[in-house]
Amino acid sequence: MSIEAIQTVGELWLPLTEEQRQLLTDNVSIRKYKKSDIIYHEGQHPEYLFCLLKGKVKVYKQGVGGRSQIVRMVRLKGFFGYRAGLVGTNYITESAAFEDTTLALIPLPIVKRLIRENQDIAVFFIKHLAELLGHADEHTVSLTQKHLRGRLAEAILRLKDSFGTEDNDKTLSIMPSREDLANLSNMTTSNAIRTLSSFVSEGLVATDGRRLTLLDETQLRAISKNG
């Protein structure tokens, strides 16, 4: 594997010693996934830390009646899939490629060795896990206290903040299905469709198939904040 490929995981690469960089170079692999491919299953034993190099990934949990709840969407160059391995449990979530995706896979024994040997790496993962915990707390409050409009507005804005927009600064660079929006918002697909239609009629967003354009982001943020 090339040094250039390894350096894409820069937050891990930069604090390493030369010996640790060689260890990482010798053990990282690159794997490609097609859209909808499962990356790991709930209940599976963790083997790798994953880093998103290209594409988009969703982390979700299967719920009652076969419905799934999207826990989070992974940002570009984001790390995921390692928490269970660090605490010695099986996965409690699943993850899948939202579109064609390329990942860097680092074996968890290598990650644990780097954490033991390099304080900066240990601090990085503590901060990363703390950030995830904070986002999870906020998301829990949102799903339990906000009404449908507030939850859907928040889901749309989370996609924008995570993945950005196209050149017009308004159209999301990710194209979620109505089911995806429902799973992000903890509502049925039919409720997501109705709520999205009301946003369209009010001039807050425009839709073209799965393409979603934000027409009044200020009002969407107000709806999300007020619930």
C-alpha positions in Angstrom: 0.0 0.0 0.0 1.3 3.5 -0.9 2.3 6.0 1.7 -0.2 8.5 0.0 -3.1 6.1 0.8 -2.1 5.8 4.4 -1.6 9.5 4.8 -5.3 10.1 4.0 -6.0 9.0 7.6 -4.0 12.1 8.6 -5.3 12.5 12.2 -3.7 9.2 13.0 -0.7 9.5 10.7 0.7 12.9 11.9 1.4 12.1 15.6 3.1 8.7 14.9 6.8 8.0 15.1 8.5 6.6 12.1 8.3 3.0 13.5 4.6 3.4 14.2 4.0 4.8 10.7 5.7 1.7 9.3 3.5 -0.5 11.5 0.4 1.2 10.2 1.6 1.1 6.6 2.2 -2.6 6.9 -1.2 -3.4 8.3 -3.8 -1.1 6.8 -5.9 -2.4 3.9 -8.2 -0.6 1.5 -11.6 -2.1 0.7 -14.3 -0.9 -1.7 -18.0 -1.4 -1.2 -20.9 -1.0 -3.6 -24.0 1.0 -2.6 -26.1 -0.9 0.1 -23.3 -3.3 0.9 -23.1 -4.2 4.6 -19.8 -3.2 6.2 -20.5 -4.9 9.5 -23.5 -6.6 11.1 -25.1 -6.2 14.5 -23.8 -9.0 16.8 -20.6 -9.4 14.8 -17.2 -9.5 16.5 -15.2 -6.3 15.7 -12.0 -6.8 13.9 -11.2 -3.3 12.4 -11.3 0.4 12.8 -12.8 1.8 9.6 -11.9 5.2 8.1 -14.1 6.6 5.3 -11.9 7.6 2.4 -14.6 8.1 -0.3 -18.4 7.8 -0.5 -20.9 7.8 2.4 -21.7 5.4 5.2 -24.7 5.1 7.5 -24.6 3.5 11.0 -28.0 2.2 12.0 -29.8 -0.2 14.4 -32.6 -2.6 13.6 -35.7 -1.8 15.6 -39.2 -3.2 16.3 -41.0 -4.6 13.3 -38.0 -4.5 11.0 -37.7 -0.7 11.0 -34.2 0.7 11.3 -33.0 3.8 13.0 -30.1 5.6 11.5 -27.8 6.5 14.4 -25.4 8.6 12.4 -24.0 9.3 9.0 -20.2 9.1 8.8 -18.3 12.1 7.7 -15.5 11.9 5.0 -12.3 10.7 6.7 -14.4 9.9 9.8 -13.6 6.9 12.0 -16.2 4.3 13.0 -16.7 0.7 14.0 -14.1 0.6 16.8 -16.0 1.4 20.0 -17.2 -2.2 20.5 -13.7 -3.5 19.9 -12.1 -1.3 22.5 -14.5 -2.4 25.2 -14.5 -6.1 24.1 -18.1 -6.5 23.0 -19.9 -7.4 19.7 -21.4 -4.7 17.5 -24.7 -3.3 18.7 -25.2 -1.5 15.4 -24.9 -2.2 11.7 -23.3 -0.1 9.0 -23.7 0.0 5.2 -22.5 1.9 2.2 -24.9 4.7 1.3 -23.3 4.9 -2.1 -20.1 3.4 -3.7 -17.6 3.7 -0.9 -13.9 3.2 -0.2 -12.7 2.5 3.4 -9.3 2.1 5.1 -9.4 -0.9 7.5 -7.0 -0.9 10.4 -6.9 -4.1 12.6 -8.0 -3.4 16.1 -4.9 -5.0 17.7 -2.8 -2.4 15.8 -5.1 0.4 17.0 -4.8 -0.8 20.6 -1.0 -1.0 20.3 -0.8 2.6 19.0 -3.1 3.8 21.8 -0.8 2.1 24.4 2.4 3.5 22.8 1.3 7.0 21.8 -0.4 9.4 24.2 -1.6 11.7 21.3 -3.4 8.8 19.7 -5.1 7.9 23.0 -6.2 11.5 23.5 -7.5 11.6 19.9 -9.8 8.6 20.5 -11.0 9.9 23.9 -12.0 13.2 22.2 -13.6 11.4 19.3 -15.7 9.1 21.6 -16.6 12.1 23.7 -17.9 14.0 20.7 -19.9 11.0 19.6 -21.4 10.7 23.1 -22.4 14.4 23.0 -24.1 14.0 19.6 -25.9 10.9 20.8 -27.2 12.8 23.8 -28.5 15.7 21.6 -30.0 13.2 19.1 -31.8 11.3 22.0 -33.4 14.6 23.2 -34.4 15.5 19.7 -36.1 12.1 18.9 -38.0 12.1 22.3 -39.1 15.7 22.6 -39.4 17.2 19.1 -42.5 17.0 16.9 -42.4 15.5 13.4 -41.5 18.9 11.7 -38.7 19.6 14.1 -37.2 16.1 13.7 -37.3 16.2 9.9 -35.9 19.7 9.8 -33.0 18.5 12.0 -32.4 15.5 9.9 -32.1 17.6 6.7 -29.8 20.0 8.4 -27.6 17.2 9.8 -27.2 15.9 6.3 -26.2 19.4 5.1 -23.7 19.9 8.0 -22.2 16.5 7.5 -21.9 16.3 3.7 -22.3 19.8 2.4 -23.9 21.0 -0.7 -23.4 21.2 -4.5 -22.0 24.3 -6.2 -25.2 26.2 -5.7 -24.7 26.0 -1.9 -28.3 24.8 -1.5 -28.7 21.3 -3.0 -27.5 18.5 -0.7 -24.6 16.6 -2.0 -26.2 13.4 -0.6 -29.5 12.1 -2.1 -31.4 10.4 0.7 -34.5 8.3 0.0 -37.8 9.1 1.8 -37.1 6.0 3.9 -33.7 7.3 4.8 -35.2 10.6 6.0 -37.7 8.6 8.0 -35.0 6.5 9.6 -33.0 9.6 10.5 -36.1 11.2 12.0 -37.5 8.2 13.9 -40.8 8.4 12.0 -42.7 6.2 9.5 -42.0 6.7 5.8 -45.5 8.0 5.2 -45.1 10.6 7.9 -41.7 11.6 6.4 -43.3 12.0 3.0 -46.2 14.1 4.3 -43.9 16.3 6.4 -41.5 16.8 3.5 -44.4 17.7 1.2 -45.5 20.4 3.7 -42.0 21.8 3.7 -42.2 21.9 -0.1 -45.5 23.6 -0.1 -44.2 26.2 2.3 -41.2 27.0 0.1 -38.7 25.7 2.6 -37.2 23.0 0.4 -37.5 21.8 -3.2 -37.4 18.2 -4.3 -36.4 16.5 -7.6 -36.6 12.8 -7.0 -34.1 12.1 -4.2 -32.4 15.5 -4.8 -33.1 17.9 -2.0 -32.6 21.7 -2.2 -32.8 24.0 0.8 -34.7 27.2 -0.1 -35.0 28.7 3.4 -32.4 27.3 5.7 -33.0 30.0 8.3 -36.6 28.9 8.7 -35.6 25.2 8.7 -33.2 25.9 11.6 -35.9 27.7 13.5 -38.2 24.7 13.1 -35.5 22.4 14.2 -34.6 24.5 17.2 -38.2 25.0 18.3 -39.2 21.4 17.8 
